[in-house]
Amino acid sequence: MGARAVEIAAVVVVALFLILALGGEHPEETPVRAYVVEHGLEQTGAANLVTSIYLGYRAFDTLGETIVLLLAVSGVILLVEHRQ
């Protein structure tokens, strides 16, 4: 029962952090957004703006996110197999 309480507490802490971090006003127009919209396609050579941002400007960040996702899924699989 103690492990379940720790899991629930961790989920609640993450949820509260996300609510506080993502709350508030977000301006629609920023200098970075204007720059990317204006120069994104020509600087990256991508077919569309979403691809230019995802693979051109954020390639290393995307790689890091992929590695974190892979580790998280591997951890869940390991925990599920361990409990059975």
Secondary structure, DSSP 8 states (H G I E B T S, - for coil): -HHHHHHHHHHHHHHHHHHHHH-S---S--HHHHHHHHHHHHHH--SSHHHIIIIIISHHHHHHHHHHHHHHHHHHHHHHHHH-
